[in-house]
Amino acid sequence: MCFTILSVDQPSTATAGERITITLEVEVLEDQFQPGSGSVGGTTLVLGFLAPESWDAGENTTITVSSPVFSTTMSYAPDLMNNSNSSGVQPWAEFLELVQGYGENYGKMEWVIFEADESYQIQPDEVPLYGSIVIETTVGMENMITQLGYFIGEQDNGFWEKNNNWSFFFTPCMEVTGGEGEIINLCGPAPLPETIAVTPDSYSWNDLVNIRFDATKGVDGEPTRLQGASQVYLCAVAHYETGTIEVCDKSDATAFNFQGEDIWTLTIWPMELFNIPEDTLVTQITYTLENLQGNISVQNPDSGEDFIMIADCN
């Protein structure tokens, strides 16, 4: 089978948490290796959906296929292998990432694989065959700009470059609003190394949170005032509905570990560090980095204000 995605009807904007509908119009042509025969041959449709990792699209997507002679549903198939005669055997998701990457996105994306629940066998007089693939998916909770992508192919013969039994389609970048955090523009250039990097991407105040400080990344690309420092400490304030809790002592709990080349790291457990009561709702933590004497302090070079941590998990 030779597939072509003719068009994609997809919203250009969405609200965080919204259930959106995407429709692919698809053309199926006769297998070029069986011209004029009495049978075209059957196959099992594979669809790849490129979406942000935070959408968890594998678990939050339903897909239906309809045409004049064949209709079915598709199921999430994260372990489906691409048993191609030309490229060998490897997971479909891994293969699509290798072949097409993430489109215009710089990262935080994944190819999510679906397989038709039924194979189909069409006759020569039924081709070209036109049909629709309807994808219903739930948008994630992060504010972002991202490009979605689509792939269709067949499981029986995998990916044949010469036979063109596959098709990719990438839509213009879409914006998700009304959600959590500052807008992440995955369609923009990858962010430059930052003064502060906080991991994991999602955390609660009851998780271990890692802070990485690069003392060479300051205002306008110049080094911070803590470049070459012998010691670096955290000075932080937890903000809650009726007050604040400050931790600014020079102790083992607030001391960063030197990793070399002006890189410092610190792992904190916010609930313990600030001794936060379980029923207290902390809205954010603001912080600076200081030397041992406390006479040199580093703030966010982009805003000129304290760095901010906001938990996005309960």
N, C-alpha and C positions, 0 to 999 in steps of 0.2 A: 504494500500500500504506500502511496505517496500522499503526504498530508500538506495542506497549506492553511494557516490561520489567515483568513481574509480580512477580518476586522475584530476589534475588541471594543465593546461598549462598557466603559468603566467610569465611575464618578471621578471628577477632578478634585473634589474635596470630600471630607468626611468628618464626622464628630467622633471623638474617642469613645470606644465602646459600642459604636453603631454597627448594626448588621447591614452590610451592603451587598448588592447583587451585581455581578459582572457577567457579561454574555460574550462568548466567542463564536463567531461565524466561521465555519470550517468547510473546506473542500477536500474530498478524498478522490484520488485518481487511481486508475488501474496500475497494478504492479508492472513496471517496465520490463521485468524479466519473464512475463507471461503474456506477450501481445497477442490479441486475437484468439485466445484460447476459449474453451467452453466454460472455464471457471476462473475466477479472479483469485480465490484463496481467502482464507480467514485470518484474523489476527485479533489481538487484545490491545485495546487502546491504553496508552500511558500518557498522563498529563503531569507536567512539572509546573508548580506555581511558586514564583519568586516573591517572598514577602519578608517583612521585618521579623527577626527572631522573637521579639516581644509580643507579636500577634499570636504566637502558638497556633499557626494556621493548620497544622496537621490535625489538631483536636477540635478546632473551631470552624471547620469548613465542610460544607456538603456540596456535592457536584452531581448534576444530572446531564445526560446526553440524549438528544432527540433528533431524529431524522425521519423521512418518509418510510424507510424500510427497517430502521433499527433504533431502539431506545434502551438505555440502561442507566444505572447509577455507577458512581466510582467510589472506591474506598481508599482511605489513607494507607499507604504501603511504604513505611519508612525504610524497610530492609530489602526492598525490591532490587534485584540485581539486573544490570544491563548486560545481557548475554549476546553482545554484538559479535558478528563474524569478523568485523574489521578492527574493532578496538579492544577485544578481549572482554573478560568478565570483571565488572566492578559495580559498586552501588550506583544507581541512577543519580542520586543527589550529588554524589562525589563527581560523577562524570559530567553533569551539567555545569557544575561549578568550574571544572577544568576547561570545558569547551567555551562557555560564555561568561564565566565570572559572575558578577552581580550587577551587570548593566552599568548605569551611571553611579550606583551606590558605592560608597567607599568601604562599607562593612556593615556588621550587625544584621546581615540578611541570611536567608537560607532558602535553598530549593526544597520544596515540599512535594513529595511524589504521591500520585494517586493512580490506581489501576482500575480498569473497567471491571465490574462485577460479572459481566458476560462477554464472551468473545462473539465476533460476528462473521458471517459468511455472506458476501454479497455477490450478485451475478454480473456478468459483463454489461448487460443492458441497463444496469442500475447505476453505472458510473458515467460521468462524474456524479458523486453523491454529495449533497449539501446538507449540513446539519448544524445544530446549535449545542454548545456546551455552556451550561449555566452554573456559575460558581457563586455560592452564598458564603460569605466569611464575616467574622466579627473583627472589627478594627481594634487594635490594642489601645491601651490607656495613655500612652506617651504622646505628647505633642511632637509632631515631626513632619518633615518633607521627605518623601521617598518615591522611588520608581518601582512599580510592580512589573513582573515579567511572566511570560507564559511559554510553555513548550508542549508540543504534542508529537507523539511517535508511537511505535508499536513494540510490544514486548517480544513477539515471536522472533523477529530478526534484529532486535536491538536498534543500533544506530549505524546506518550504512551511508557514509558520506557520498559515495558515487550515485546511490539510488535516490538520494533526496527524500528518504522516507520519514521526514521529520520537519518541523517548522518552529521557529522562535518568533516571539512578538513582544516588544517592550513599549509600554505606554509612556506618555509624558508624566513627569513627576507630579504626585498628588500631595495635598497638605492635609494633615490631621490636626484639628484644633479642639479646644474645650477639654483637654486632658491634663495630665500631670507634667510639671516641670517646664523648663525653657524649651523652645523649639529646637529639635535636633535635625539639622539639614543633612540627611544622608546623601542627598544629591550634590551637595557642595563638595569642595575639596576636603580631604581628610584633615582633621585638625592638627595643627603643629604641636610638637611636644609642649606640654603645659607645665607651669610652675608647680601645680598640685594635681595629682591624679588620685581619685578615691575609688577603691574597689571593695566589694563587688559592685556591679552596676545597680543592682537593687538590694536594699538592705532595710532592716528595722533598727530601732535603738537598742534592741536586745541581741543584735548580731555583732560579731567581730568585724570591725571596719578598718581597712588598711589605707593609710595616707602615705603617698610618695611625694617627696619634695625635691625639686631640682633647683638648687640655688643659683644656677647659671641662667635661669629664665625669668627675667625681670621686666621692667617697663621698657617698651620699644626694643625688646630683644637684648637689652643690656643685662648684665648679671645683677642679682639681688644683693642687698647689703650683707647677706649672710654667706656670700661666696667666700670660701676659705675658712669658715668658722670651725672651731674645734668642738663645739657643742651646739645643739639646736633643741629647743623645747617648745611644746604646745602650750598656748595660752588661749583657753576656750570658755565660752559662755553658752549654757543651755537655756533656751527661752521657752517658757510655758505660759499658760493663760494668765496667771496671776503674779508672775515674777520671773526671776532668773537665778541660775546657779553658776558660779564662776569657779573654774579650776585653772589656776595660773602659777602654781608652785613649781619649783624646779626639783622634780623627783623622778624616780625610775618610771613611774606611770606616764609621765609627760615627756620623757627623753627620747628623741629620735635616735635611730641606729644608723651609723655611717656606713654607706655601701661602696664608697669610692667615687671619684670624679664628681664631687659635690652633690651626690645623690644621698638622700636621707629617707628612712622609712620608720613608720610607727604604726602599731596595731592597737586599737582601743576597743573597749567594750563600753559603750556610752552609759548604759544603765549602771554599771559599776563605777566608772570613772566619776560620774556626777552624783552617784548615790541617789538615783531618781526613784521615788516611790512608784509602785506599780500602777497606781490609779492616776498618775500625773501625765497629762497630754503635752508632750514636748513638741513645739511647732518647728523649731530649727535650732541648729548649733552654729554659732559664729566663732571664728578663731583667727589668730595670727600666729606667727612663728617668731621666736625670740632667741637671743643668745643667753648665756648663763647670767650675765649681769642685768639683763632686761633693758639695756639702753639701746639695743638695735632690734627693730621689729619689722617684719615683712607682711604686707597685706596683699590682696589680689591686685596684680599689676594692671588688669583690664579695667577694674572699676575704681581702684584707689580706696576701696573699703575692705572690711574684714572678709575672709573666705567664708562661705556658707555651706553647710551640710543640711540636706532635707531628706528625711527617710521617706521611701515610697512603698514600704510594706508595713502591714499592721503587726 
